Amino acid sequence: MIPFTPAPDVAAIVQALLDLVERRDPRRPIQRVIRVRLEDLALPGYFSQVDPIPRHTAHDQLAALAQLGYLQLAWQAGQEGHLLASVTLVPEQAPALFPWLGRDPLQAQRSALADLLLGDRFRLPPDDWRLHAVDHTLRQLRAGRSPAPFLLADPAFNRDLLAALLALDTIAEETPYRVFSVRTFNDSKAFDALKGAVATLARRHGPGWRGLTPAEALAELGLVANPAHVFLYGPWRLVPESGEVIDLAPFHPAVGIPAALAAAVAHVTVDTGQVQRVVCVENLAAFYELIRCQGQGLAALCLWGNPAPPVRHLLGRLAEALSAAVPLGVWADIDYGGLNILATLRRQVSPRFQPILMDSATLDAHARWARPLTPSDQRLLARLGHRPLLADMQPLVEHMLRRGLKLEQEAIQLAGAESGSHAP
């Protein structure tokens, strides 16, 4: 039992030594000496030129630890008793230093997290993405790798994150973060610290969610910042399960319906006597610009980025009811996100969706407003080019990679856009 509390500089030195202990490979019989040089550490008190007391205190405590057999001290040449060069840990004494610093050994932290996950793993359905996430984390722990986004040094965070994952089963409809937080933790703000971790696990292990933003991944789980609305333009007719007909034609320039209504409609159509095409638009500003410039004979919907489940449900009902003579179009950014939206709609709603103003000619015509592709953009686009659902977009992907450019839809001049198969 060490009979004194470590001074800040002493704690920093011993923490650095224990970090080296935990980085050692236990499978290697020959290990390097566990030693730190003080000049490599951040020790403002020890190296202060104004106040000598922190240095004297550190010397006294380190000398006491050396006398107790925990450490070995080496002084700078010609600075005996004045400045230390290095401190070396006696390896056999490391276990006693962990509790002295209030620190759990890394292996104990790994074991505690593994026990937590194994204790509730049985509550997750087979083939559920959350089960895959838990099993992946357990494999990471066994291999001595990072379990992120779980945190080894924060058991309370790990318990809350696992509780949030388990509570996802309770979401039956679109639910605001704060409501979910209150229902799960009796605290409206508790989920704030967990949102990023839940989104990371969902994107990593969810069904086709890797390309989503964190907010989009949470929306796939039914979690949103606030109750969302779906913006529609034109003579839409919605029929909920209750049977009444909701006619949206009188609303100008557009109307936002609750996402909960979109998720529950039983039948959706548009007045084909007035509508020659239906266009889904990625962003709200472009949605209103399309209405302003080319609203005649048009029904439009704002996707708000990657289409959330309520939007996909509404569009699915429309695709079921709509004649093949009325085309379904998608107008999105000419970038990875826009192409991923097109693939999502084709995969999860209908293969009938066709791109609008998402081609090489449009990119070249607006190149002055284009932005350079980042290395991440290039990797993601190259991956997209191999998707069968986007085989027709391969020429555009190759052109983007060749030119190194991407384009936001807001840059496109609709009034001057050429008519044709790729124009609204």
Solvent accessible surface area in square Angstrom, and as a share of the most:
residue,aa,sasa,rsa
1,M,224,1.00
2,I,14,0.07
3,P,110,0.69
4,F,52,0.22
5,T,112,0.65
6,P,27,0.17
7,A,18,0.14
8,P,117,0.73
9,D,12,0.06
10,V,0,0.00
11,A,24,0.19
12,A,39,0.30
13,I,0,0.00
14,V,0,0.00
15,Q,59,0.26
16,A,18,0.14
17,L,0,0.00
18,L,0,0.00
19,D,47,0.25
20,L,56,0.28
21,V,23,0.13
22,E,43,0.19
23,R,177,0.65
24,R,88,0.32
25,D,43,0.22
26,P,127,0.80
27,R,205,0.75
28,R,147,0.54
29,P,132,0.83
30,I,144,0.73
31,Q,57,0.25
32,R,220,0.80
33,V,94,0.54
34,I,6,0.03
35,R,122,0.44
36,V,14,0.08
37,R,128,0.47
38,L,0,0.00
39,E,116,0.52
40,D,92,0.48
41,L,44,0.22
42,A,90,0.70
43,L,4,0.02
44,P,111,0.70
45,G,19,0.19
46,Y,0,0.00
47,F,70,0.29
48,S,29,0.18
49,Q,176,0.78
50,V,139,0.80
51,D,59,0.30
52,P,58,0.36
53,I,115,0.58
54,P,43,0.27
55,R,28,0.10
56,H,97,0.43
57,T,49,0.28
58,A,0,0.00
59,H,19,0.08
60,D,100,0.52
61,Q,26,0.12
62,L,0,0.00
63,A,49,0.38
64,A,32,0.25
65,L,0,0.00
66,A,33,0.26
67,Q,162,0.72
68,L,92,0.46
69,G,30,0.29
70,Y,20,0.08
71,L,4,0.02
72,Q,111,0.49
73,L,44,0.22
74,A,47,0.36
75,W,66,0.23
76,Q,60,0.27
77,A,105,0.81
78,G,83,0.79
79,Q,62,0.28
80,E,135,0.61
81,G,50,0.48
82,H,85,0.38
83,L,38,0.19
84,L,1,0.01
85,A,37,0.28
86,S,10,0.07
87,V,0,0.00
88,T,14,0.08
89,L,2,0.01
90,V,33,0.19
91,P,60,0.38
92,E,137,0.62
93,Q,59,0.26
94,A,5,0.04
95,P,94,0.59
96,A,45,0.35
97,L,0,0.00
98,F,10,0.04
99,P,97,0.61
100,W,40,0.14
101,L,29,0.14
102,G,74,0.71
103,R,47,0.17
104,D,85,0.44
105,P,51,0.32
106,L,49,0.24
107,Q,122,0.54
108,A,46,0.35
109,Q,30,0.13
110,R,26,0.09
111,S,49,0.32
112,A,56,0.44
113,L,4,0.02
114,A,21,0.16
115,D,95,0.49
116,L,45,0.22
117,L,0,0.00
118,L,99,0.49
119,G,45,0.43
120,D,32,0.17
121,R,90,0.33
122,F,161,0.67
123,R,129,0.47
124,L,10,0.05
125,P,58,0.37
126,P,115,0.73
127,D,122,0.63
128,D,31,0.16
129,W,28,0.10
130,R,9,0.03
131,L,21,0.10
132,H,84,0.37
133,A,1,0.00
134,V,1,0.00
135,D,30,0.16
136,H,50,0.22
137,T,3,0.02
138,L,9,0.04
139,R,121,0.44
140,Q,31,0.14
141,L,12,0.06
142,R,179,0.65
143,A,55,0.42
144,G,46,0.44
145,R,136,0.50
146,S,68,0.44
147,P,6,0.04
148,A,51,0.40
149,P,20,0.13
150,F,3,0.01
151,L,80,0.40
152,L,30,0.15
153,A,85,0.66
154,D,55,0.28
155,P,69,0.43
156,A,49,0.38
157,F,32,0.13
158,N,4,0.02
159,R,131,0.48
160,D,57,0.29
161,L,0,0.00
162,L,3,0.02
163,A,38,0.29
164,A,0,0.00
165,L,0,0.00
166,L,22,0.11
167,A,15,0.12
168,L,20,0.10
169,D,90,0.46
170,T,100,0.58
171,I,32,0.16
172,A,105,0.81
173,E,122,0.55
174,E,43,0.19
175,T,6,0.04
176,P,27,0.17
177,Y,26,0.10
178,R,134,0.49
179,V,54,0.31
180,F,3,0.01
181,S,0,0.00
182,V,70,0.40
183,R,179,0.65
184,T,41,0.24
185,F,43,0.18
186,N,135,0.69
187,D,68,0.35
188,S,28,0.18
189,K,133,0.56
190,A,29,0.22
191,F,1,0.00
192,D,77,0.40
193,A,77,0.59
194,L,4,0.02
195,K,56,0.24
196,G,47,0.45
197,A,11,0.09
198,V,0,0.00
199,A,1,0.01
200,T,48,0.28
201,L,1,0.00
202,A,0,0.00
203,R,78,0.29
204,R,80,0.29
205,H,35,0.15
206,G,12,0.12
207,P,91,0.57
208,G,55,0.53
209,W,25,0.09
210,R,145,0.53
211,G,28,0.27
212,L,6,0.03
213,T,69,0.40
214,P,67,0.42
215,A,63,0.49
216,E,36,0.16
217,A,0,0.00
218,L,6,0.03
219,A,18,0.14
220,E,26,0.11
221,L,23,0.11
222,G,16,0.16
223,L,0,0.00
224,V,20,0.12
225,A,60,0.46
226,N,106,0.55
227,P,88,0.56
228,A,40,0.31
229,H,83,0.37
230,V,4,0.02
231,F,47,0.19
232,L,1,0.01
233,Y,28,0.11
234,G,12,0.12
235,P,14,0.09
236,W,0,0.00
237,R,92,0.34
238,L,0,0.00
239,V,31,0.18
240,P,16,0.10
241,E,150,0.67
242,S,89,0.57
243,G,45,0.43
244,E,92,0.41
245,V,92,0.53
246,I,49,0.25
247,D,62,0.32
248,L,6,0.03
249,A,34,0.27
250,P,96,0.60
251,F,100,0.42
252,H,142,0.63
253,P,77,0.48
254,A,18,0.14
255,V,27,0.16
256,G,27,0.26
257,I,7,0.04
258,P,66,0.41
259,A,4,0.03
260,A,55,0.43
261,L,42,0.21
262,A,0,0.00
263,A,46,0.36
264,A,50,0.39
265,V,1,0.01
266,A,51,0.39
267,H,87,0.39
268,V,0,0.00
269,T,32,0.18
270,V,4,0.02
271,D,33,0.17
272,T,74,0.43
273,G,68,0.66
274,Q,102,0.46
275,V,3,0.02
276,Q,107,0.48
277,R,48,0.18
278,V,0,0.00
279,V,0,0.00
280,C,0,0.00
281,V,0,0.00
282,E,18,0.08
283,N,40,0.20
284,L,47,0.24
285,A,67,0.52
286,A,2,0.01
287,F,0,0.00
288,Y,76,0.29
289,E,58,0.26
290,L,0,0.00
291,I,20,0.10
292,R,174,0.64
293,C,41,0.24
294,Q,40,0.18
295,G,13,0.13
296,Q,165,0.73
297,G,8,0.08
298,L,4,0.02
299,A,0,0.00
300,A,0,0.00
301,L,0,0.00
302,C,0,0.00
303,L,3,0.01
304,W,127,0.45
305,G,12,0.12
306,N,14,0.07
307,P,0,0.00
308,A,28,0.22
309,P,44,0.28
310,P,16,0.10
311,V,8,0.05
312,R,36,0.13
313,H,51,0.23
314,L,0,0.00
315,L,1,0.01
316,G,15,0.15
317,R,78,0.29
318,L,0,0.00
319,A,18,0.14
320,E,131,0.59
321,A,43,0.33
322,L,10,0.05
323,S,62,0.40
324,A,87,0.68
325,A,90,0.70
326,V,11,0.07
327,P,70,0.44
328,L,3,0.01
329,G,5,0.04
330,V,0,0.00
331,W,2,0.01
332,A,0,0.00
333,D,13,0.07
334,I,1,0.00
335,D,30,0.15
336,Y,26,0.10
337,G,32,0.30
338,G,0,0.00
339,L,0,0.00
340,N,10,0.05
341,I,4,0.02
342,L,0,0.00
343,A,0,0.00
344,T,4,0.02
345,L,0,0.00
346,R,19,0.07
347,R,104,0.38
348,Q,75,0.33
349,V,27,0.15
350,S,10,0.06
351,P,102,0.64
352,R,67,0.24
353,F,1,0.00
354,Q,90,0.40
355,P,3,0.02
356,I,14,0.07
357,L,10,0.05
358,M,1,0.01
359,D,27,0.14
360,S,31,0.20
361,A,73,0.56
362,T,12,0.07
363,L,0,0.00
364,D,59,0.30
365,A,75,0.58
366,H,18,0.08
367,A,27,0.21
368,R,201,0.74
369,W,116,0.41
370,A,19,0.14
371,R,127,0.46
372,P,99,0.62
373,L,16,0.08
374,T,63,0.36
375,P,93,0.59
376,S,48,0.31
377,D,23,0.12
378,Q,80,0.35
379,R,147,0.54
380,L,45,0.22
381,L,0,0.00
382,A,47,0.37
383,R,132,0.48
384,L,1,0.01
385,G,12,0.12
386,H,156,0.70
387,R,72,0.26
388,P,123,0.77
389,L,63,0.31
390,L,1,0.00
391,A,67,0.52
392,D,79,0.41
393,M,7,0.03
394,Q,54,0.24
395,P,85,0.54
396,L,6,0.03
397,V,2,0.01
398,E,82,0.37
399,H,27,0.12
400,M,0,0.00
401,L,62,0.31
402,R,169,0.62
403,R,106,0.39
404,G,19,0.19
405,L,30,0.15
406,K,32,0.14
407,L,2,0.01
408,E,78,0.35
409,Q,2,0.01
410,E,83,0.37
411,A,19,0.15
412,I,7,0.03
413,Q,98,0.43
414,L,4,0.02
415,A,98,0.76
416,G,62,0.59
417,A,25,0.19
418,E,152,0.68
419,S,110,0.71
420,G,54,0.52
421,S,105,0.68
422,H,76,0.34
423,A,18,0.14
424,P,22,0.14
